[in-house]
Amino acid sequence: MTDLSQLMQLSQKLQARMAELQENLESTSVSASSGGGMVTVTVDGRGHAKRVQIDPTCVDSRDVEMLEDLVLAAISEAQNKAQNEYEAEMRKATGGLPMNIPGLPKLF
């Protein structure tokens, strides 16, 4: 019976840590750029885009497609960075337990 109570305590600690992690995701920001810094995107810890910065020198009405590609690349990179940071924090919180435990939040 001691093992079950220890498991319950561990579960409660994990749930508290997960709640704290989720709260922290809102205030975390991750940035990535493309085109040598011509486009920079900042996302929150959940990977939601919060800000896009575009260097005015790369705005060319004759080549909108290039700018669109740069924006997509920066968004993708920022979201990947946010996901990697989230997964690293999850590994710390779970002590290396598998990420696909039922009941744990899946943000990405």
SVG drawing of the C-alpha trace seen along z (x, -y; Angstrom):
<svg xmlns="http://www.w3.org/2000/svg" viewBox="-6 -50 28 52">
<polyline fill="none" stroke="black" stroke-width="0.4" points="0.0,0.0 3.0,-2.3 3.8,-2.1 0.4,-3.3 0.5,-6.3 3.9,-7.2 2.6,-7.0 -0.3,-9.3 2.1,-11.8 4.2,-11.8 1.1,-12.2 0.0,-15.2 3.5,-16.8 3.5,-16.2 0.1,-17.8 1.2,-20.9 4.3,-21.2 2.3,-20.8 -0.1,-23.6 2.9,-25.8 4.4,-25.0 1.2,-25.9 1.0,-29.2 4.6,-30.0 3.9,-29.2 1.8,-32.3 4.6,-34.6 7.4,-32.8 8.4,-34.3 10.6,-32.8 11.8,-34.6 13.3,-33.4 14.2,-35.3 14.7,-34.5 16.3,-36.3 19.3,-37.3 17.1,-39.0 14.9,-40.8 11.8,-39.1 11.6,-38.3 8.6,-36.5 8.0,-36.2 5.7,-33.4 4.5,-32.5 5.4,-29.3 2.5,-27.6 3.8,-28.5 1.1,-31.2 2.5,-34.1 2.5,-37.3 4.6,-39.7 6.0,-40.0 8.8,-42.5 9.7,-43.2 12.7,-45.2 11.3,-47.9 14.2,-47.3 12.8,-43.8 9.4,-45.2 9.2,-45.1 5.8,-45.2 7.3,-43.3 8.4,-40.4 5.7,-39.8 6.2,-36.0 9.7,-36.3 8.4,-38.3 5.7,-35.7 8.3,-32.9 10.4,-34.8 7.4,-35.3 6.4,-31.6 10.0,-30.5 10.4,-32.7 7.0,-31.6 7.9,-27.9 11.3,-28.3 9.9,-30.2 7.2,-27.5 9.8,-24.8 11.9,-26.6 8.9,-27.0 8.0,-23.3 11.6,-22.2 11.7,-24.4 8.3,-23.0 9.4,-19.4 12.7,-20.1 10.7,-21.5 8.3,-18.6 11.2,-16.1 12.5,-18.0 9.1,-18.0 8.4,-14.4 11.9,-13.2 12.2,-11.7 8.9,-9.8 7.3,-9.3 5.5,-12.4 2.4,-10.5 1.0,-9.8 -2.8,-10.0 -4.0,-13.1 -0.9,-15.2 -1.5,-18.3 -0.5,-18.0 0.2,-21.5 1.9,-20.7"/>
</svg>
